[in-house]
Every structure is written in structure tokens, then in C-alpha cells.
Amino acid sequence: VRTLTIPKNFLITQYKHILGVYGVDLGFSKVALLAIGSIAIESKTGARGLRGIMEKLLLPLMYDIPSKKDISRVLIEKEFVEGTAPAILELKNIEALEK
């Protein structure tokens, strides 16, 4: 989890920047980060495998988000990491969409 959050160019910041280009904020719950770390440990890939895990999780979202102008925030929870629920998408308010 520290590898995801502490280094200067950590993975979380990179993905936040990518979605930020489209005006979308990306957030991760602490338990989601722990679940991602657990996957890396279980697969015995350690820190080197984190990029692949993150890419597998977020690539579909990164393709969908640009075409959806009404999304303001994506929240990643443990259930999304485990594949049992979709990511939480927060919508922009209607006034913002009309501008």
C-alpha cells in the first residue's frame, strides 16, 4: 500500500492525473488500497506487479470515462477491486452540465 501512495510519482497520482484530464476526480478507499496490495502479495508479484493490477482494474474505466461527460468522480472500493461490484460513479450536477 505504501508503494501505491508514498513515492513521488506513485501509481495513484498517475491515474488521478489521467482521469483529471477529463475533469474526473479519482478516489480510493483505504480498504480498496489494502485489497490491491493483497492481490500483489497473493500473486507473488509484489510492488512490481502493482502497475499491472492497477491497469487491469482501471483500464476499462479510462476508456469509458471520456465519453461520459456527466461523471465528476470515480470512487474505487474494495468490492470493485474484488470484482463483486462496479466502481462508484458520482455525477455532476445539472447546472454544471448546462454550461
N, CA, C and O atoms as a GROMACS GRO file, in nm:
protein
  396
    1VAL      N    1   0.084  -0.119   0.000
    1VAL     CA    2   0.000   0.000   0.000
    1VAL      C    3   0.088   0.125   0.000
    1VAL      O    4   0.056   0.224  -0.066
    2ARG      N    5   0.197   0.120   0.073
    2ARG     CA    6   0.288   0.235   0.076
    2ARG      C    7   0.345   0.262  -0.064
    2ARG      O    8   0.362   0.378  -0.102
    3THR      N    9   0.373   0.157  -0.139
    3THR     CA   10   0.425   0.175  -0.275
    3THR      C   11   0.322   0.244  -0.364
    3THR      O   12   0.360   0.316  -0.456
    4LEU      N   13   0.196   0.224  -0.337
    4LEU     CA   14   0.090   0.290  -0.414
    4LEU      C   15   0.075   0.437  -0.377
    4LEU      O   16   0.030   0.516  -0.459
    5THR      N   17   0.111   0.474  -0.255
    5THR     CA   18   0.075   0.606  -0.206
    5THR      C   19   0.190   0.699  -0.167
    5THR      O   20   0.171   0.820  -0.164
    6ILE      N   21   0.308   0.646  -0.139
    6ILE     CA   22   0.413   0.732  -0.085
    6ILE      C   23   0.514   0.786  -0.186
    6ILE      O   24   0.544   0.905  -0.179
    7PRO      N   25   0.568   0.710  -0.279
    7PRO     CA   26   0.670   0.768  -0.368
    7PRO      C   27   0.618   0.891  -0.443
    7PRO      O   28   0.498   0.910  -0.457
    8LYS      N   29   0.712   0.973  -0.490
    8LYS     CA   30   0.675   1.098  -0.556
    8LYS      C   31   0.581   1.076  -0.675
    8LYS      O   32   0.479   1.144  -0.686
    9ASN      N   33   0.612   0.984  -0.761
    9ASN     CA   34   0.528   0.956  -0.878
    9ASN      C   35   0.452   0.825  -0.861
    9ASN      O   36   0.451   0.740  -0.949
   10PHE      N   37   0.388   0.810  -0.746
   10PHE     CA   38   0.318   0.685  -0.719
   10PHE      C   39   0.204   0.663  -0.816
   10PHE      O   40   0.153   0.757  -0.877
   11LEU      N   41   0.164   0.539  -0.829
   11LEU     CA   42   0.063   0.499  -0.929
   11LEU      C   43  -0.069   0.572  -0.912
   11LEU      O   44  -0.132   0.609  -1.011
   12ILE      N   45  -0.112   0.591  -0.790
   12ILE     CA   46  -0.241   0.656  -0.766
   12ILE      C   47  -0.241   0.795  -0.830
   12ILE      O   48  -0.338   0.834  -0.895
   13THR      N   49  -0.134   0.870  -0.811
   13THR     CA   50  -0.125   1.005  -0.868
   13THR      C   51  -0.130   1.000  -1.020
   13THR      O   52  -0.193   1.085  -1.082
   14GLN      N   53  -0.064   0.904  -1.080
   14GLN     CA   54  -0.064   0.892  -1.226
   14GLN      C   55  -0.204   0.868  -1.279
   14GLN      O   56  -0.245   0.931  -1.377
   15TYR      N   57  -0.278   0.779  -1.216
   15TYR     CA   58  -0.415   0.752  -1.262
   15TYR      C   59  -0.509   0.868  -1.233
   15TYR      O   60  -0.600   0.896  -1.311
   16LYS      N   61  -0.488   0.937  -1.122
   16LYS     CA   62  -0.568   1.056  -1.092
   16LYS      C   63  -0.545   1.163  -1.198
   16LYS      O   64  -0.639   1.231  -1.240
   17HIS      N   65  -0.422   1.176  -1.243
   17HIS     CA   66  -0.390   1.275  -1.346
   17HIS      C   67  -0.456   1.239  -1.479
   17HIS      O   68  -0.510   1.325  -1.548
   18ILE      N   69  -0.451   1.112  -1.514
   18ILE     CA   70  -0.511   1.068  -1.641
   18ILE      C   71  -0.661   1.101  -1.644
   18ILE      O   72  -0.710   1.156  -1.742
   19LEU      N   73  -0.733   1.066  -1.538
   19LEU     CA   74  -0.876   1.096  -1.534
   19LEU      C   75  -0.902   1.244  -1.513
   19LEU      O   76  -1.004   1.296  -1.557
   20GLY      N   77  -0.811   1.312  -1.445
   20GLY     CA   78  -0.825   1.455  -1.424
   20GLY      C   79  -0.826   1.534  -1.553
   20GLY      O   80  -0.886   1.642  -1.558
   21VAL      N   81  -0.762   1.484  -1.655
   21VAL     CA   82  -0.765   1.548  -1.786
   21VAL      C   83  -0.908   1.562  -1.836
   21VAL      O   84  -0.940   1.656  -1.908
   22TYR      N   85  -0.994   1.470  -1.798
   22TYR     CA   86  -1.135   1.471  -1.838
   22TYR      C   87  -1.225   1.534  -1.732
   22TYR      O   88  -1.347   1.525  -1.741
   23GLY      N   89  -1.165   1.597  -1.634
   23GLY     CA   90  -1.242   1.663  -1.529
   23GLY      C   91  -1.302   1.568  -1.427
   23GLY      O   92  -1.400   1.601  -1.361
   24VAL      N   93  -1.244   1.451  -1.414
   24VAL     CA   94  -1.295   1.349  -1.324
   24VAL      C   95  -1.195   1.326  -1.212
   24VAL      O   96  -1.076   1.305  -1.236
   25ASP      N   97  -1.243   1.331  -1.088
   25ASP     CA   98  -1.161   1.304  -0.972
   25ASP      C   99  -1.164   1.154  -0.944
   25ASP      O  100  -1.270   1.091  -0.950
   26LEU      N  101  -1.049   1.097  -0.912
   26LEU     CA  102  -1.039   0.954  -0.882
   26LEU      C  103  -1.004   0.938  -0.735
   26LEU      O  104  -0.909   0.999  -0.686
   27GLY      N  105  -1.080   0.855  -0.665
   27GLY     CA  106  -1.054   0.831  -0.523
   27GLY      C  107  -1.051   0.683  -0.492
   27GLY      O  108  -1.117   0.603  -0.558
   28PHE      N  109  -0.974   0.648  -0.391
   28PHE     CA  110  -0.961   0.510  -0.346
   28PHE      C  111  -0.989   0.504  -0.196
   28PHE      O  112  -0.936   0.586  -0.121
   29SER      N  113  -1.070   0.410  -0.153
   29SER     CA  114  -1.087   0.390  -0.009
   29SER      C  115  -0.963   0.317   0.043
   29SER      O  116  -0.891   0.252  -0.034
   30LYS      N  117  -0.939   0.328   0.172
   30LYS     CA  118  -0.824   0.260   0.232
   30LYS      C  119  -0.834   0.108   0.217
   30LYS      O  120  -0.734   0.041   0.192
   31VAL      N  121  -0.955   0.056   0.231
   31VAL     CA  122  -0.971  -0.090   0.218
   31VAL      C  123  -0.950  -0.135   0.074
   31VAL      O  124  -0.906  -0.248   0.050
   32ALA      N  125  -0.979  -0.049  -0.023
   32ALA     CA  126  -0.952  -0.082  -0.163
   32ALA      C  127  -0.801  -0.091  -0.186
   32ALA      O  128  -0.753  -0.182  -0.254
   33LEU      N  129  -0.727   0.004  -0.128
   33LEU     CA  130  -0.580   0.000  -0.142
   33LEU      C  131  -0.524  -0.125  -0.076
   33LEU      O  132  -0.432  -0.188  -0.129
   34LEU      N  133  -0.578  -0.162   0.039
   34LEU     CA  134  -0.535  -0.286   0.105
   34LEU      C  135  -0.566  -0.408   0.019
   34LEU      O  136  -0.486  -0.501   0.013
   35ALA      N  137  -0.680  -0.407  -0.048
   35ALA     CA  138  -0.718  -0.519  -0.135
   35ALA      C  139  -0.623  -0.529  -0.254
   35ALA      O  140  -0.586  -0.639  -0.295
   36ILE      N  141  -0.585  -0.415  -0.310
   36ILE     CA  142  -0.489  -0.415  -0.422
   36ILE      C  143  -0.355  -0.470  -0.374
   36ILE      O  144  -0.293  -0.551  -0.442
   37GLY      N  145  -0.311  -0.426  -0.257
   37GLY     CA  146  -0.186  -0.478  -0.200
   37GLY      C  147  -0.193  -0.628  -0.175
   37GLY      O  148  -0.096  -0.700  -0.197
   38SER      N  149  -0.307  -0.674  -0.129
   38SER     CA  150  -0.326  -0.818  -0.104
   38SER      C  151  -0.316  -0.899  -0.232
   38SER      O  152  -0.260  -1.008  -0.233
   39ILE      N  153  -0.371  -0.846  -0.340
   39ILE     CA  154  -0.363  -0.915  -0.469
   39ILE      C  155  -0.217  -0.928  -0.511
   39ILE      O  156  -0.175  -1.034  -0.559
   40ALA      N  157  -0.140  -0.821  -0.494
   40ALA     CA  158   0.002  -0.825  -0.530
   40ALA      C  159   0.077  -0.928  -0.446
   40ALA      O  160   0.165  -0.998  -0.497
   41ILE      N  161   0.044  -0.936  -0.319
   41ILE     CA  162   0.110  -1.033  -0.231
   41ILE      C  163   0.070  -1.176  -0.267
   41ILE      O  164   0.154  -1.265  -0.276
   42GLU      N  165  -0.060  -1.196  -0.289
   42GLU     CA  166  -0.109  -1.330  -0.323
   42GLU      C  167  -0.053  -1.381  -0.454
   42GLU      O  168  -0.024  -1.500  -0.468
   43SER      N  169  -0.038  -1.291  -0.550
   43SER     CA  170   0.015  -1.333  -0.681
   43SER      C  171   0.168  -1.336  -0.682
   43SER      O  172   0.229  -1.370  -0.784
   44LYS      N  173   0.228  -1.301  -0.570
   44LYS     CA  174   0.374  -1.301  -0.552
   44LYS      C  175   0.445  -1.211  -0.653
   44LYS      O  176   0.557  -1.238  -0.694
   45THR      N  177   0.377  -1.102  -0.691
   45THR     CA  178   0.438  -1.006  -0.782
   45THR      C  179   0.494  -0.887  -0.707
   45THR      O  180   0.578  -0.813  -0.760
   46GLY      N  181   0.450  -0.867  -0.584
   46GLY     CA  182   0.500  -0.757  -0.503
   46GLY      C  183   0.476  -0.622  -0.568
   46GLY      O  184   0.379  -0.604  -0.643
   47ALA      N  185   0.565  -0.529  -0.540
   47ALA     CA  186   0.550  -0.392  -0.589
   47ALA      C  187   0.555  -0.385  -0.741
   47ALA      O  188   0.489  -0.300  -0.801
   48ARG      N  189   0.631  -0.470  -0.803
   48ARG     CA  190   0.642  -0.467  -0.950
   48ARG      C  191   0.509  -0.503  -1.017
   48ARG      O  192   0.483  -0.457  -1.128
   49GLY      N  193   0.429  -0.581  -0.953
   49GLY     CA  194   0.301  -0.621  -1.010
   49GLY      C  195   0.189  -0.521  -0.990
   49GLY      O  196   0.081  -0.536  -1.048
   50LEU      N  197   0.213  -0.419  -0.910
   50LEU     CA  198   0.107  -0.322  -0.881
   50LEU      C  199   0.059  -0.250  -1.006
   50LEU      O  200  -0.062  -0.229  -1.021
   51ARG      N  201   0.150  -0.212  -1.095
   51ARG     CA  202   0.110  -0.142  -1.217
   51ARG      C  203   0.014  -0.228  -1.300
   51ARG      O  204  -0.087  -0.178  -1.350
   52GLY      N  205   0.045  -0.355  -1.314
   52GLY     CA  206  -0.042  -0.444  -1.389
   52GLY      C  207  -0.178  -0.461  -1.324
   52GLY      O  208  -0.281  -0.465  -1.393
   53ILE      N  209  -0.180  -0.471  -1.193
   53ILE     CA  210  -0.306  -0.484  -1.120
   53ILE      C  211  -0.390  -0.358  -1.139
   53ILE      O  212  -0.509  -0.366  -1.167
   54MET      N  213  -0.327  -0.243  -1.122
   54MET     CA  214  -0.398  -0.116  -1.138
   54MET      C  215  -0.450  -0.100  -1.281
   54MET      O  216  -0.563  -0.055  -1.302
   55GLU      N  217  -0.368  -0.137  -1.377
   55GLU     CA  218  -0.409  -0.126  -1.517
   55GLU      C  219  -0.530  -0.215  -1.546
   55GLU      O  220  -0.624  -0.173  -1.612
   56LYS      N  221  -0.526  -0.337  -1.496
   56LYS     CA  222  -0.637  -0.429  -1.517
   56LYS      C  223  -0.766  -0.374  -1.457
   56LYS      O  224  -0.874  -0.388  -1.515
   57LEU      N  225  -0.755  -0.313  -1.340
   57LEU     CA  226  -0.873  -0.257  -1.274
   57LEU      C  227  -0.926  -0.132  -1.344
   57LEU      O  228  -1.046  -0.118  -1.364
   58LEU      N  229  -0.836  -0.042  -1.382
   58LEU     CA  230  -0.877   0.092  -1.425
   58LEU      C  231  -0.886   0.111  -1.576
   58LEU      O  232  -0.946   0.208  -1.622
   59LEU      N  233  -0.827   0.023  -1.654
   59LEU     CA  234  -0.828   0.042  -1.799
   59LEU      C  235  -0.970   0.053  -1.857
   59LEU      O  236  -0.995   0.142  -1.938
   60PRO      N  237  -1.064  -0.034  -1.818
   60PRO     CA  238  -1.200  -0.018  -1.871
   60PRO      C  239  -1.260   0.118  -1.835
   60PRO      O  240  -1.328   0.179  -1.918
   61LEU      N  241  -1.236   0.165  -1.714
   61LEU     CA  242  -1.287   0.296  -1.674
   61LEU      C  243  -1.224   0.408  -1.757
   61LEU      O  244  -1.291   0.503  -1.796
   62MET      N  245  -1.095   0.397  -1.783
   62MET     CA  246  -1.025   0.501  -1.858
   62MET      C  247  -1.074   0.509  -2.002
   62MET      O  248  -1.067   0.615  -2.064
   63TYR      N  249  -1.125   0.399  -2.055
   63TYR     CA  250  -1.184   0.401  -2.189
   63TYR      C  251  -1.326   0.456  -2.188
   63TYR      O  252  -1.367   0.523  -2.283
   64ASP      N  253  -1.401   0.430  -2.083
   64ASP     CA  254  -1.541   0.473  -2.075
   64ASP      C  255  -1.558   0.618  -2.033
   64ASP      O  256  -1.645   0.688  -2.086
   65ILE      N  257  -1.478   0.665  -1.942
   65ILE     CA  258  -1.494   0.798  -1.883
   65ILE      C  259  -1.496   0.911  -1.986
   65ILE      O  260  -1.582   0.998  -1.976
   66PRO      N  261  -1.406   0.916  -2.085
   66PRO     CA  262  -1.406   1.030  -2.178
   66PRO      C  263  -1.539   1.048  -2.253
   66PRO      O  264  -1.573   1.161  -2.289
   67SER      N  265  -1.612   0.942  -2.276
   67SER     CA  266  -1.739   0.954  -2.349
   67SER      C  267  -1.856   0.989  -2.257
   67SER      O  268  -1.966   1.016  -2.306
   68LYS      N  269  -1.835   0.989  -2.128
   68LYS     CA  270  -1.941   1.019  -2.032
   68LYS      C  271  -1.912   1.154  -1.968
   68LYS      O  272  -1.834   1.163  -1.874
   69LYS      N  273  -1.974   1.257  -2.018
   69LYS     CA  274  -1.948   1.394  -1.974
   69LYS      C  275  -2.013   1.428  -1.840
   69LYS      O  276  -1.985   1.534  -1.782
   70ASP      N  277  -2.098   1.340  -1.788
   70ASP     CA  278  -2.171   1.371  -1.666
   70ASP      C  279  -2.106   1.316  -1.538
   70ASP      O  280  -2.164   1.329  -1.430
   71ILE      N  281  -1.989   1.255  -1.549
   71ILE     CA  282  -1.923   1.198  -1.433
   71ILE      C  283  -1.824   1.297  -1.374
   71ILE      O  284  -1.741   1.354  -1.445
   72SER      N  285  -1.834   1.318  -1.243
   72SER     CA  286  -1.741   1.410  -1.176
   72SER      C  287  -1.638   1.337  -1.091
   72SER      O  288  -1.529   1.388  -1.068
   73ARG      N  289  -1.673   1.217  -1.045
   73ARG     CA  290  -1.582   1.146  -0.956
   73ARG      C  291  -1.602   0.996  -0.970
   73ARG      O  292  -1.713   0.947  -0.989
   74VAL      N  293  -1.491   0.924  -0.960
   74VAL     CA  294  -1.493   0.778  -0.956
   74VAL      C  295  -1.431   0.736  -0.824
   74VAL      O  296  -1.320   0.776  -0.791
   75LEU      N  297  -1.504   0.654  -0.749
   75LEU     CA  298  -1.455   0.606  -0.621
   75LEU      C  299  -1.434   0.455  -0.631
   75LEU      O  300  -1.525   0.380  -0.666
   76ILE      N  301  -1.313   0.413  -0.599
   76ILE     CA  302  -1.278   0.272  -0.603
   76ILE      C  303  -1.289   0.215  -0.461
   76ILE      O  304  -1.221   0.262  -0.369
   77GLU      N  305  -1.374   0.116  -0.446
   77GLU     CA  306  -1.394   0.049  -0.318
   77GLU      C  307  -1.342  -0.095  -0.326
   77GLU      O  308  -1.313  -0.145  -0.435
   78LYS      N  309  -1.333  -0.160  -0.214
   78LYS     CA  310  -1.284  -0.297  -0.204
   78LYS      C  311  -1.363  -0.391  -0.296
   78LYS      O  312  -1.304  -0.478  -0.360
   79GLU      N  313  -1.493  -0.374  -0.301
   79GLU     CA  314  -1.578  -0.463  -0.382
   79GLU      C  315  -1.544  -0.452  -0.531
   79GLU      O  316  -1.550  -0.552  -0.603
   80PHE      N  317  -1.508  -0.333  -0.576
   80PHE     CA  318  -1.467  -0.317  -0.716
   80PHE      C  319  -1.336  -0.392  -0.741
   80PHE      O  320  -1.322  -0.461  -0.842
   81VAL      N  321  -1.243  -0.380  -0.650
   81VAL     CA  322  -1.114  -0.448  -0.662
   81VAL      C  323  -1.135  -0.600  -0.666
   81VAL      O  324  -1.067  -0.671  -0.740
   82GLU      N  325  -1.227  -0.647  -0.585
   82GLU     CA  326  -1.256  -0.791  -0.579
   82GLU      C  327  -1.343  -0.838  -0.696
   82GLU      O  328  -1.361  -0.959  -0.714
   83GLY      N  329  -1.398  -0.746  -0.773
   83GLY     CA  330  -1.480  -0.781  -0.887
   83GLY      C  331  -1.624  -0.813  -0.854
   83GLY      O  332  -1.694  -0.873  -0.936
   84THR      N  333  -1.670  -0.774  -0.735
   84THR     CA  334  -1.807  -0.806  -0.695
   84THR      C  335  -1.903  -0.688  -0.710
   84THR      O  336  -2.024  -0.704  -0.691
   85ALA      N  337  -1.851  -0.570  -0.745
   85ALA     CA  338  -1.936  -0.451  -0.761
   85ALA      C  339  -1.866  -0.354  -0.856
   85ALA      O  340  -1.744  -0.356  -0.868
   86PRO      N  341  -1.944  -0.269  -0.922
   86PRO     CA  342  -1.881  -0.169  -1.010
   86PRO      C  343  -1.820  -0.056  -0.927
   86PRO      O  344  -1.847  -0.042  -0.808
   87ALA      N  345  -1.739   0.024  -0.993
   87ALA     CA  346  -1.686   0.144  -0.929
   87ALA      C  347  -1.803   0.239  -0.901
   87ALA      O  348  -1.905   0.234  -0.970
   88ILE      N  349  -1.788   0.323  -0.802
   88ILE     CA  350  -1.892   0.421  -0.769
   88ILE      C  351  -1.868   0.545  -0.853
   88ILE      O  352  -1.761   0.607  -0.845
   89LEU      N  353  -1.966   0.581  -0.934
   89LEU     CA  354  -1.955   0.697  -1.021
   89LEU      C  355  -2.045   0.808  -0.969
   89LEU      O  356  -2.166   0.790  -0.956
   90GLU      N  357  -1.986   0.921  -0.938
   90GLU     CA  358  -2.063   1.036  -0.893
   90GLU      C  359  -2.087   1.128  -1.012
   90GLU      O  360  -1.996   1.156  -1.089
   91LEU      N  361  -2.211   1.172  -1.026
   91LEU     CA  362  -2.249   1.255  -1.139
   91LEU      C  363  -2.236   1.403  -1.107
   91LEU      O  364  -2.250   1.445  -0.992
   92LYS      N  365  -2.207   1.482  -1.211
   92LYS     CA  366  -2.203   1.626  -1.196
   92LYS      C  367  -2.345   1.678  -1.177
   92LYS      O  368  -2.442   1.613  -1.217
   93ASN      N  369  -2.358   1.794  -1.116
   93ASN     CA  370  -2.493   1.849  -1.102
   93ASN      C  371  -2.541   1.902  -1.237
   93ASN      O  372  -2.460   1.929  -1.326
   94ILE      N  373  -2.669   1.916  -1.252
   94ILE     CA  374  -2.730   1.953  -1.379
   94ILE      C  375  -2.684   2.090  -1.425
   94ILE      O  376  -2.664   2.111  -1.545
   95GLU      N  377  -2.668   2.183  -1.333
   95GLU     CA  378  -2.625   2.319  -1.372
   95GLU      C  379  -2.488   2.316  -1.437
   95GLU      O  380  -2.463   2.391  -1.532
   96ALA      N  381  -2.399   2.232  -1.389
   96ALA     CA  382  -2.265   2.222  -1.446
   96ALA      C  383  -2.271   2.164  -1.587
   96ALA      O  384  -2.192   2.202  -1.673
   97LEU      N  385  -2.365   2.073  -1.611
   97LEU     CA  386  -2.378   2.014  -1.744
   97LEU      C  387  -2.430   2.112  -1.846
   97LEU      O  388  -2.396   2.103  -1.964
   98GLU      N  389  -2.512   2.206  -1.804
   98GLU     CA  390  -2.572   2.303  -1.896
   98GLU      C  391  -2.473   2.409  -1.942
   98GLU      O  392  -2.497   2.475  -2.043
   99LYS      N  393  -2.363   2.427  -1.870
   99LYS     CA  394  -2.265   2.531  -1.905
   99LYS      C  395  -2.178   2.489  -2.020
   99LYS      O  396  -2.090   2.564  -2.062
   0.00000   0.00000   0.00000
